[in-house]
Amino acid sequence: MLPNVPAMETFRIEVSPASLDDLRRRLASARWPFSLPGRGIEEARLRGLADRWPEVARESALNRHPQFIATVDGQRIHFLHVRSARADAPALVLTHGYPSSPAEFLRLIPLLDDFHLVVPSLPGYGWSTPLSGPGWTMMRAARAWVSLMAQLGYDRYGVHGGDVGAGVSGAVASLDPGHVTGVHVVTDPATAAAAATFLPRMAGRLDESDPVDKVILDRMEAFRRDGSGYLAMQNSRPQTIAYGLTDSPLFQLAWIAEKFDEWTRLPFDDDQLLTTASLYWFTGCGASVAHTLYDQAHSSEWGGPVTVPRAFAVFGADETVRKLMPAPAGARWTEFPAGGHFPAMEAPAELAADLRAFFTAQPG
């Protein structure tokens, strides 16, 4: 138990031999489909991952770090709590996105040993299951993070995230400005262009005759045409897709691996991908994750203004992101030439340096 926090319990990921045997059996008996190239994850790539998966699944790499379970707003929340050897170290919350988990930060955590790190699984993801019910939007998750940090006794803390984690982090900063020292978010050109497709007013501000605008418009169209199917399904029919994600490990693996491969620009460790696939499979959370995305897509609550210091780190940067996401006055803006959607996996040293530079400059 954590001192002075009786509602929290220590936790360790344990996968039973029966569950591993079931995974092996299902993979061995999987019905592989007719394949055509260029229309989704390639069969050879998926076969290689499936062959390695049971070996990686035997023990989660997350068990290297202290883990806990808390109940916040009626929801079970799994989190890593990695304390620095420095008692006076600043606290930092790292929030993953989709289709991810705290395993995204396995290479980053050792590089931030001068911070007290809190790394939660979003509600409905991994061992933050079962989902307590509908309505777990980014704002509700942000309220849970504020409560969690108060329960842990942190009077001041920073927040960081990408993708869904960026939205949650920004919402935490808007909800708890008296305790949040700053908010640091990451993005990349493809993610920024994809996000712009959900802002109808954005297209009206772009001019095809401008070379930069033309690149943005082309990326937006490519996302609408070839890259948005996964989101359309989850935003409209999460229950339908949930049957496949819950019953077929091959489907769940393909669903995650396609996005890891498509959204990264630098080499990453496949074991991190397989660790996340294991978290999804053994908890059956593919269904609840889809439902949280549905709830967010149907929510009109996006948070209020952010008044705390802000930092933006762009990986694989080009001029399009500066146009899509003009930095607020006074915000830190850092561009890295390489990287993609998962910089904590792809470029952990660069991300750690940027986090340290930003947060150590904020008053504690």
C-alpha positions as a printed Julia matrix, in Angstrom:
364×3 Matrix{Float64}:
   0.0     0.0     0.0
   1.12    3.55   -0.59
   1.69    5.52    2.64
  -1.3     7.64    3.68
  -3.29    6.52    0.63
  -5.33    3.55    1.85
  -7.52    3.35   -1.26
  -4.56    2.34   -3.44
  -3.17   -1.15   -3.78
   0.13   -2.41   -5.12
  -0.18   -4.28   -8.41
   1.87   -6.61  -10.57
   0.93   -7.87  -14.0
   0.63  -11.64  -13.98
  -0.44  -13.7   -16.96
  -1.57  -17.21  -16.08
  -0.22  -20.25  -17.95
  -3.78  -20.98  -19.05
  -4.09  -17.54  -20.64
  -0.79  -17.98  -22.46
  -1.84  -21.4   -23.68
  -5.11  -19.94  -24.92
  -3.22  -17.21  -26.81
  -0.94  -19.79  -28.44
  -3.88  -21.98  -29.37
  -5.85  -19.15  -30.92
  -2.85  -17.91  -32.92
  -2.0   -21.42  -34.08
  -5.56  -22.03  -35.27
  -6.11  -18.58  -36.78
  -7.73  -18.44  -40.21
  -5.48  -16.29  -42.36
  -7.31  -14.28  -45.03
  -6.75  -13.85  -48.73
  -4.25  -11.01  -49.04
  -3.54   -8.22  -51.49
  -0.61   -5.83  -50.92
  -1.04   -2.21  -49.98
  -4.46   -2.58  -48.36
  -3.54   -2.96  -44.72
  -0.82   -4.58  -42.67
   1.12   -7.1   -44.75
   0.75  -10.8   -43.91
   4.5   -11.42  -43.57
   4.83   -8.63  -41.02
   1.86   -9.87  -39.0
   3.06  -13.48  -39.08
   6.44  -12.42  -37.71
   4.81  -10.53  -34.85
   2.36  -13.35  -34.1
   5.19  -15.9   -33.93
   7.07  -13.78  -31.38
   4.08  -12.6   -29.35
   3.61  -15.51  -26.88
   7.28  -15.27  -25.85
   7.02  -11.54  -25.08
   3.65  -12.0   -23.35
   5.03  -14.31  -20.67
   6.13  -11.38  -18.51
   5.33   -7.71  -18.96
   8.26   -5.3   -19.06
   6.07   -2.92  -17.04
   6.8    -5.09  -14.0
  10.22   -3.44  -13.82
   8.45   -0.47  -12.25
   6.19   -0.07   -9.18
   2.52   -0.27  -10.15
  -0.67    0.5    -8.29
  -4.44    0.4    -8.64
  -6.61    3.3    -7.47
 -10.36    3.85   -7.69
 -11.27    7.33   -8.92
 -14.81    8.43   -9.81
 -15.88    4.8    -9.55
 -13.29    3.73  -12.12
 -10.36    1.38  -11.59
  -7.14    3.19  -12.58
  -3.85    1.35  -13.12
  -0.69    3.45  -12.93
   3.07    3.28  -12.6
   4.54    5.41   -9.81
   8.3     5.68  -10.32
   9.82    7.9    -7.67
  13.13    9.67   -8.1
  15.97    9.17   -5.62
  15.69   12.93   -5.09
  12.96   13.56   -2.54
  12.48   17.12   -3.86
  12.24   16.08   -7.52
   9.38   17.62   -9.54
   6.4    15.4   -10.33
   5.35   14.65  -13.89
   2.33   12.8   -15.29
   2.91   10.96  -18.59
  -0.31   10.12  -20.47
  -0.33    7.79  -23.46
  -2.61    8.0   -26.48
  -4.24    5.55  -28.9
  -3.61    2.7   -29.62
  -1.12    2.69  -26.82
  -0.46    2.08  -23.14
   2.13    2.99  -20.48
   4.47    0.6   -22.35
   4.96    3.51  -24.76
   7.17    5.12  -22.1
   9.41    2.15  -21.26
  12.47    3.7   -22.96
  11.69    7.17  -21.63
  11.24    6.4   -17.93
  14.91    5.64  -17.14
  15.92    8.93  -18.77
  13.71   10.94  -16.39
  15.12    9.71  -13.08
  15.18   13.28  -11.78
  11.35   13.34  -11.79
   8.71   11.56   -9.74
   6.75    9.91  -12.56
   3.06    8.96  -12.54
   2.15    6.98  -15.66
  -1.54    5.97  -15.74
  -3.44    3.72  -18.12
  -6.34    5.72  -19.52
  -9.79    4.57  -18.33
 -10.82    1.56  -20.37
  -7.23    0.78  -21.43
  -5.19   -2.17  -20.16
  -5.61   -2.78  -16.46
  -7.73    0.38  -16.05
 -10.6    -1.99  -16.73
 -13.37   -2.94  -16.55
 -14.86    0.33  -17.72
 -17.33    1.59  -15.14
 -19.8     2.72  -17.81
 -20.19    5.21  -20.65
 -18.96    8.79  -20.6
 -15.2     8.39  -20.16
 -14.19   11.32  -22.34
 -10.86   13.14  -22.19
 -12.34   15.7   -19.8
 -13.56   13.03  -17.41
 -10.15   11.32  -17.54
  -8.55   14.7   -16.81
 -10.72   15.12  -13.72
  -9.62   11.66  -12.61
  -5.95   12.62  -13.04
  -6.46   15.75  -10.92
  -8.01   13.61   -8.2
  -5.29   10.96   -8.49
  -2.47   13.48   -8.1
  -4.2    14.99   -5.07
  -4.56   11.54   -3.53
  -0.85   10.92   -4.13
  -0.07   14.12   -2.25
   1.49   16.13   -5.08
   0.83   19.82   -4.61
   2.66   20.75   -7.82
   3.09   18.64  -10.95
   3.59   18.86  -14.7
   1.65   17.01  -17.41
   2.78   15.54  -20.72
   1.05   13.61  -23.47
   0.51   12.96  -27.14
  -2.6    12.09  -29.16
  -5.43   11.41  -26.64
  -2.84   12.04  -23.92
  -2.29   15.56  -25.25
  -6.0    16.29  -24.95
  -6.13   14.89  -21.42
  -3.01   16.82  -20.41
  -4.38   20.1   -21.74
  -7.65   19.48  -19.91
  -5.8    18.76  -16.64
  -3.98   22.07  -17.03
  -7.26   23.93  -17.59
  -8.92   22.22  -14.61
  -6.11   22.51  -12.08
  -3.99   25.61  -12.86
  -3.22   26.15   -9.18
  -1.28   22.89   -9.05
  -0.08   22.26  -12.62
   3.36   23.74  -13.32
   3.11   23.35  -17.08
   1.77   21.25  -19.94
   4.01   19.65  -22.58
   2.5    17.98  -25.65
   3.95   16.24  -28.69
   2.74   15.92  -32.25
   3.97   15.25  -35.78
   2.92   16.52  -39.22
   0.71   13.55  -40.09
  -1.13   13.68  -36.76
  -1.62   17.44  -37.06
  -3.06   17.09  -40.57
  -5.34   14.24  -39.48
  -6.62   16.32  -36.57
  -7.31   19.2   -38.96
  -9.79   17.04  -40.89
 -12.12   17.29  -37.88
 -12.04   21.11  -37.98
 -14.18   22.12  -40.98
 -13.17   25.74  -40.58
  -9.52   24.77  -41.16
 -10.02   23.77  -44.8
 -11.55   27.16  -45.53
  -8.37   28.89  -44.34
  -6.09   26.89  -46.64
  -5.24   27.88  -50.22
  -4.17   25.2   -52.71
  -2.0    27.73  -54.54
   0.2    28.03  -51.43
   2.82   25.22  -51.4
   2.57   24.63  -47.66
  -1.23   24.68  -47.68
  -1.2    22.23  -50.61
   0.84   19.73  -48.57
  -1.59   20.06  -45.66
  -4.65   19.62  -47.88
  -3.11   16.57  -49.55
  -2.41   14.98  -46.16
  -5.91   15.73  -44.97
  -7.37   14.13  -48.09
  -5.09   11.09  -47.73
  -6.26   10.62  -44.15
  -9.93   10.9   -45.14
  -9.47    8.52  -48.07
  -7.06    5.89  -46.71
  -6.33    6.44  -43.04
  -9.54    7.16  -41.15
 -11.38    3.85  -41.37
 -10.28    2.62  -37.95
 -11.61    5.78  -36.33
 -14.86    5.84  -38.3
 -15.66    2.33  -37.06
 -14.89    3.11  -33.43
 -16.61    6.49  -33.5
 -19.82    5.03  -34.92
 -20.05    1.26  -34.24
 -17.74    0.39  -31.34
 -19.82   -2.56  -30.23
 -19.64   -4.23  -33.64
 -15.87   -4.08  -33.87
 -15.54   -5.08  -30.21
 -16.47   -8.7   -30.99
 -13.45   -9.18  -33.22
 -11.06   -7.3   -30.93
 -12.14   -9.43  -27.97
 -12.37  -12.84  -29.66
  -9.42  -12.84  -32.06
  -5.86  -12.1   -30.91
  -4.8   -11.9   -34.55
  -7.35   -9.15  -35.17
  -6.31   -7.26  -32.04
  -2.62   -7.54  -32.98
  -3.24   -6.38  -36.55
  -5.4    -3.48  -35.32
  -2.55   -2.17  -33.13
   0.47   -3.13  -35.25
  -0.85   -1.42  -38.38
  -0.97    1.91  -36.55
   2.42    1.48  -34.89
   3.98    0.75  -38.28
   2.05    3.44  -40.14
   2.53    6.25  -37.64
   6.22    5.81  -36.76
   9.14    7.28  -38.68
  12.08    5.88  -36.7
  12.88    2.27  -35.72
  11.31    1.07  -32.48
  11.42   -2.1   -30.41
   8.76   -4.59  -31.51
   8.67   -5.88  -27.94
   7.06   -2.58  -26.9
   4.39   -3.09  -29.54
   3.82   -6.67  -28.37
   3.69   -5.6   -24.73
   0.88   -3.2   -25.6
  -0.87   -5.89  -27.67
  -0.63   -8.17  -24.61
  -2.18   -5.52  -22.35
  -5.08   -5.16  -24.78
  -5.56   -8.9   -25.31
  -5.31  -10.22  -21.76
  -7.58   -7.49  -20.38
  -9.98   -7.58  -23.34
  -9.79   -3.8   -23.42
 -10.06   -3.39  -27.2
 -13.83   -3.13  -26.7
 -13.74   -0.54  -23.91
 -11.1     1.52  -25.73
 -13.41    1.69  -28.74
 -16.27    2.84  -26.51
 -14.17    5.66  -25.0
 -13.33    6.88  -28.51
 -17.03    6.78  -29.35
 -17.87    8.81  -26.24
 -15.22   11.4   -27.08
 -16.45   11.7   -30.67
 -19.96   12.4   -29.36
 -18.88   14.85  -26.65
 -18.99   18.62  -26.88
 -16.86   19.13  -23.77
 -13.27   19.98  -24.65
 -12.0    21.93  -21.66
 -11.37   25.57  -20.94
  -8.47   27.95  -21.52
  -4.99   26.92  -20.48
  -3.21   29.58  -18.44
  -0.17   27.62  -17.25
   3.12   27.56  -19.22
   2.93   25.46  -22.38
   5.43   23.59  -24.51
   5.05   21.92  -27.9
   7.5    19.37  -29.31
   7.1    18.48  -32.98
   8.78   15.34  -34.3
   9.52   14.9   -37.98
   8.83   18.62  -38.12
   8.1    20.64  -41.21
   6.46   23.99  -41.87
   2.95   22.52  -41.96
   2.67   22.07  -38.19
   3.57   25.69  -37.5
   0.68   26.67  -39.76
  -1.81   24.2   -38.3
  -0.82   24.79  -34.66
   0.48   28.32  -34.2
   2.18   28.43  -30.81
   0.56   30.72  -28.23
   2.62   33.71  -27.22
   5.3    32.74  -24.74
   5.0    28.99  -25.36
   8.08   26.85  -25.83
   8.23   25.41  -29.35
  10.79   22.75  -30.27
  11.17   20.99  -33.59
  12.97   17.7   -34.18
  13.79   16.61  -37.74
  12.97   12.94  -37.17
  10.27   10.96  -35.38
   6.56   10.4   -35.59
   3.47    9.68  -33.53
   5.23    7.82  -30.68
   8.32    9.89  -29.82
   8.73    8.25  -26.41
   9.46    5.03  -28.32
  11.15    6.51  -31.38
  13.26    9.32  -29.92
  13.27    8.96  -26.12
  16.54   10.83  -25.55
  15.37   13.87  -27.49
  11.98   13.87  -25.77
  13.55   13.46  -22.31
  15.87   16.41  -22.93
  12.97   18.61  -24.04
  10.83   17.61  -21.05
  13.69   18.32  -18.67
  14.51   21.68  -20.27
  10.88   22.81  -20.04
   9.85   21.56  -16.61
  13.04   22.39  -14.74
  12.54   26.0   -15.82
   9.12   26.14  -14.14
   8.76   27.17  -10.49
   8.14   24.15   -8.27
